[in-house]
Amino acid sequence: MKSFRAHALRTAAALGLALAFAVPAAQAQSFVQVRDWDVYVDLPTGFAYVKTPVGWRFVRKLDDEQMTRLPASTLTALLPPEQPEIQYAHPAMELSPRMLALRAVERRLAGNAATPAQQ
């Protein structure tokens, strides 16, 4: 009986630690959540796939007319939209203020170079 109780306590402690240090689901997901029977269409190729209980299955290649009238529930991306700003894991990997200023000048010069050509 003692060994069962000790085993139960170790299991409970392990579960407690696992829950305490678990990464929140929103942070851990690097892909879009899909359910069985969801339809995914690869936009560049027009290939249609269905998520079945045993995995993704190719259905067919859609023609141009079918591609223009995809239902709203059709998945066209399996990765979440990219964030406009990169979040670095370490401050040393971030761009320096000097590099940020140089890039801003490059953008400004590129914008100015386009305006005389338009006149």
N, C-alpha and C positions, 0 to 999 in steps of 0.2 A: 504494500500500500504506500510505503514511503517513496519508492521509486516512481510510482505513478504520479504522486503529488509533486515530486521534484521535476519530473518531466513536464507536467502541466504548467508549473511555474516558469520553467525555462522557455516553454513555447509562448506563454503569455508575454514574457519579457521580450522575446524576440519580435513578436508581433507589435508590441508597443514601440520598440525602437524603429522598426520598419515604418510604422505610421508617423512617428515623430520626424524622421528624416526623409520622408517621401517628398519628391518634387511635385509641386502642384501640377495638375493635369494640363492646364493651359500653357504652362511653360514647357512641359515635356513634349508636347505635340509639335512635330515639325512637318505634319502633313494634315490634309483635310480628312475629317472623320467621314467614312462612307459606311453605308448599310448594305445588306444583301439586296440585290436587284436594282441597285443604283446604276445609272447609265453614265458612262464617261465617253466623251468624243474628243479625240486628239485633233485640235484645230488645224495644224499644218498639214496633216495627212488625210483627215476626214475619216479615220478609222473609228468605229464605234465598238465599245466593250461593255459588258454587263458584269457586275460583281455578283457572283453566285456564292452559295455557302462553301464551295470548295475552291474558290479563287476567281480571278478575272478570266472572262472568256471573250474572244473576238467574235463579233456579230457580223459586221460587213463594212464595206467602205461606202460612205454616204456621198451622193452626188451634190453638185453646187446648189441645186434648188432645195434639197433637204437640209443643207448646212445653213441656209438662210432662215429656216423656220424651226430651229431647235426649241423644244419646250424649256420653260424656265427651270425646271428641276434637273435638267441635264448638266452633269459636271463637265467643265471644260478645263479644269486645273485640279491637280491633286496635291499641290503645295500651296500653303497660305500665301497671300500677297506679300511681296517683299516690303520691308519697312524702308521708308525713304532715307533714313539715316542709319548707318551701321553702328551697332553697339559693340564696342570692343571689350574683350574679356579682361584686358589689362591696360592701365593708362599709358604704359610705354608704347602701345601699339597705335594710339590715337595720333592723328596728324598734329604737327606742331603749329603754333600760331603763325609762324613764318610761312609754312606750306599752305595754310588756309588763306593767308593774304595773297600769296602768289597765284593760287587758283582763282581767287576772286578777280584779280587783275586780268588774268587770261580770259575769263568769261566776259569781262567788261570790254577788253580789246576785241574779242571775237564779235561782240554785239556792235561795236563801233565800226568795224570793218564791213559789216553787212549793210549799214545805213547808206553810205555813199553810192553803193551799187544800186540801191533801190531808187535813188534820185534821178 
